[in-house]
Amino acid sequence: MYIAPEPSTYANCSAVRAAGGAPIYAGQPGYSQKFDRDGDGIAMSDTRPN
């Protein structure tokens, strides 16, 4: 059975959370500065919805 890989990009923070991908660290697949509000290299490190 084929299992599709997790996406390496996400449309928004809700999609990251739904996939169970939060937090995402710089250098990991799916990391984007658009998800890193405070610029610390950890995307989705806060709990605020987008």
C-alpha positions, 0 to 999 in steps of 0.5 A: 500500500502506498502512503503519501509523504507529508507535505514539505510546505503548508498553506497556513498554521492551521494546516501545520497543526492539523498535520501534527507538525508543530513546532517546526524547527529551521532546517526541517521540512515544512519550516518557513519564516512565515510561520516563525513570528518571533524569528527564533528559528522555531515555527509555530512555537506559539499557540495563537491561531493564524 
